[in-house]
Amino acid sequence: MGRAVIGIDVGGTKVRAVMVEVATNEVVDREVSSSSDDGPTLVDTLANLVVGLGDRTGHEVAAVGLGVAGLAHRSGVVHYSPNLPGLGGFPIGPELQEALGVPVVVGNDATAGTFAEWRLGAGQDADNFAMVTLGTGIGTGFVVDGRLLRGASGFAGESGHMVVDVDGPAHRTGQRGPWEYFASGTALDRLGREAAASGEFPWGVAEAGAVDAVASQHVAAGAAEEEEDALRILDGFCREVGQGLANLVLVLDLELVVIGGGLCGIGEPLRAGVEHWLLELLLGSEYRPAVRVVLAELGAEAGALGAALIATEVL
């Protein structure tokens, strides 16, 4: 068999791996397994996963890429990860490289997902675009002038933590008013519950069974049925997403925004709403080429695929 690279998206409770053949960029195998944030234990988990995929397929594993949420330094040390607090300061890249005897590249998971969408997905026709993942938080990655933006340390793309309201509510990070407080999947959960508590989303309460059980999926389900209150809640949410995107476009002059993450499943109502508010809130939008907003194409495997593609750069 030929040579392959393995990309791994390292999450707080599980890891998702894909094996990509170097010659064709085709996925030849995949696996999901549980994990922990204990550094040495995680190294063992990842090493076993890599060796197992290699043995199962008969491919020579030439390199490994890891995508980790948070500040993943170019050196392979994760400086900070809210989902993997036990990895703080741990040299996951060098340790795994020593265990496997092949190059290991470590980067941010959203940056890796951006690279995958650029090479294989919704961003293939763009040289300047942002990938925005809307989930528990907000992850972003950028392609600028035809190059993946990584930054001096590899930390580029932490846009979810940019402050959009200095007097806003406190986020779990301690910041006041960061973008992801208002525009993440967690935010849409909160908006749905707040509307339900104030009597402005009875459809959602009926679906969820209780006010406290209302969440983003009920807003999404209502919007799909064109339920009036759900559409209003979603529109307000899309405005918050659009506001942050407008800031990014002002800085980077983007031509395209790719929306991924868990909320991507809402589909066209989310895409259209975000595009509307982005163009509405973007200063000078009438003098600019319209910024397109599209949905991501690669789904949950984007981070692992991107990590694999990035790993090919060291071959």
N, C-alpha and C positions, 0 to 999 in steps of 0.2 A: 504494500500500500504506500501512498505518498506521504508527504509531510503535511502537518496540520498545526494550527494554533488553537488554543483554547481561551475563550473569553469567559470571565466569571463576574456576574453582578452580585456583590456581597451585601446582603441585607441584614437587618437586625436579628432575624430568626431563621432565615433560609438563604441559600446560595443557589443561583441559577447559572448553569454552565452550558455553553455551546461549543462544539468542535467544528472549526471551519477549515476546509482544505485550502492550502496556500495557493495551489495552481488555479483553482476555479472560483474561490470565494464562496463555495457552496457549503451549507451546513450538512455535516455527515452524521452527527449525533448530538444529543442534548441530555441534560439531567438536572434535576432539582433535588436538593437535600437540605436537611436542617443544619444549623450552625450556631455558634455562640460568639460573643465578643471577647472571649479570653484569647489573647494573642497566640500562645503556643498551641492551644487546643484547636484554634481556627487554622493554623498552619498545617496541622496534622489532617484536619478535615479536607482542606483544599488539596493537599498533596495526594491523599488517597483518591480524591475525586479525579484528579488529572491522570494519575496512573491507571485508574480503573477505566477511564474513557479510552486511553491509549491501548490498553490490553484488549478491550472489547472490540475495537475497530481495526486494530492492527496498524494504525497510523503512527508515524514517528512524531511526537510532540516537540515542535521546534521552539515554541515560546508560549508564554502565558500572559494574558492581560487581566487586570483586576479593576473593576469599577466600584468605588466606595463612596457613599454619600458623605459629604463633608470636605474638610481641608486635607486632601490627599496630595502630599508633596511629591515633586518630581523624583526625590531620592527614594521613594517607596515607603516613607514613614507617614502614617496617618496622624496629623497633628491634632485634629478634632473631628469627631463624628457624633452628632446627636443620637443616631441610631445604634452606634457601636461605641459607647463610652469607654469600654474596657480596652479599646485599641489606641487610645490617646497616647502618642509618643512611641508606639510599638513599631518596629521596622518590619512590617508585614511583607513588603516586597523583597528585601534582602534575605529574610529568613526563609521564605518560600523558594527563592532562587537557589539558596544553598541546599535545601531539601531535595529539589528536583534536578538541579544541574543544568537548567536551561534559563534563558533570560526571562525575567518577570517585570512587566511594566505596570505601574499603579497610577490611576487617575480618578477624577471625579466621575460618578456614575452618570450624571446628567450630561457631562461633556462627552462621555463615551456614547451615550444614546444619540447625541447630536451628530457625532461622526457617522454612526450607522445610518441615520436618516439622510445624511448628506450623500453617502456613497451608495446606499441601497434603497432608500425610501422616498419620503415626500419632499426632501430638499435637493434632489439630484440636479434640478435645473437652476439652482441659485448659488451665487457666489457671496451673498451677504444675507444671512438669515439667522433667526433665533429659534431654538427649540425650547419650548416652555412646558414643563411637566407639572400638571396640577394634580396633586395628591394630598397626602397628609400635610405636606408643605409645598413649596414651589422650588423646582430645580430648573436651571437654565443653562444653556450652552450656546456658543456663537461660532459661526463661520463668518470671517471678515476678509474681504478681498481674496476669496478663494483659499483661505487658510483657516484651520481649526484654531480658535483662540484659547490658549492655555494660561497665559500670564507668566509673570516672572517666576513664581513658585509652583505653578500648576493649579492655582486657586481660583482662576477666573470662572465666573458663572454663578456666584452666590447672590444673585439678584433678588431672591425672595426675602433677603434680609435688608434690602435697601429701605430706608425710612421714607414713607410717603405722608406721614402725619406725626410730627414731632410731639404733639400733645395727645396722641392716640392711646388706646388701651395697651397695657403691658402684655407682651408676648411671652411665651415660655422661656425664651432666651434672655429675658430681662429688658430687651429693647422696647421702646414705645413706638407703636404705629408702623411696624414693618409691613411691606407689601403682602407677605404671605399670611399675616393676620387677617387681612381683608379679602384675599383672593385665592386661597387654597381650598382643597376639598374640605378641610376642617372648618374653614370659614363658611362654606355653603351649608354644612351641617348646622352651624350656629344660626345662620340666617333663617333656615327652615324652622328650627326650634323657636327662635324669637318670634317669628310670624305666627307660629302655632300658639304660643303662650299668650299672644295679644289678640287671639281670636281671628287672625287674618289668613289662616291656612287650615280651615276645617277639613278640607279634602285630605290633606296630609295627615291630620290627626286620625281621621277615620281609617286611612290606609295603614298607619303605623300602630294604631291601637292605643296610643297615649301620647301626650305632648312631648314627654321626655324621650320618646322613641323616634321622633321625627328626625330624619337625616337627609343627606344629599340625594340618596336614591329615591326618596319620596318626591323631592322637588323634580328630579329628572323624570320620574314616571308621570308626574302631573303635567310637566311640560310636553311630554310625548303625546299626551291626550288633549293638549291645548287647554288645560285647566287654567282659568284666569289668574288665580293667586300664584300658582306655581310659575307661570310665565312672568309675572311681575317680580317674584323673588329672583328668578334666574336672570332677568334683565338687570336688576340691581347688582347682582354678582358679576355679570359680564362687564358692567361699567367699571368695577374695581379692577378686573383683569386688564381692561383696556387702558386704564389710567397708568398702570405700571408699564405696559407695553409702549405707550406713547413716550414715556421717559426714555426707554431703551432705544426707540427709533430716533429720538432727538440726538442721542449720543452717537449712535452707530450707523445711522442712515440705512436701515434695513429695507430689503425689498420683500421679505417673506417672513411670516411667523408660522412655525409648526407647533401645534398644540398636542401634547401627549399626556401620559399619566392616567390615573384612574378615571378622572372626569371626562376624558376623551370619549368614553362610551356614551355620553349624552348625545354626541353626534352633531347634526346640523344646527339644532337650536343654539348650542353653545358656540359653535364656529361662527355662525352668522351674527350672533349677539356680540361676541368679542370683536369681530371685524367692524361692525357698526360703531361701537364705542371707541375703538382705536382711532378710526378716521374722524369721529366727532371731536375727540379730545386732543388730537395731535395738532400742535401749533403749526400753522401754515400748510395744513394738509391739502388745501385747494391748489397749492403751488407745487406739490410734489407728485411724482407717480404714486398711484394708489398702492399701499402696502397690502399684499394678499395674506389672508389667514387660512390655513389648511389644517386638516387633521393628520396626525402621525399615522404611518402605515405599518410599522413593524411591531407594534404591541409590546407585550411584557418582555420580549426578548431583545429589545433595542439596546439596553445597557450592556448585556452580555455580548451581543454581536459587535457593538462598537469597541468593547474592550479587546475582542479578538482581532478586529481590523487594526487597531492601534498597535497591538503586539507585532503585527507583520512588519512594522516600520523598523524593528531592530534586527530583522533577518538580513 
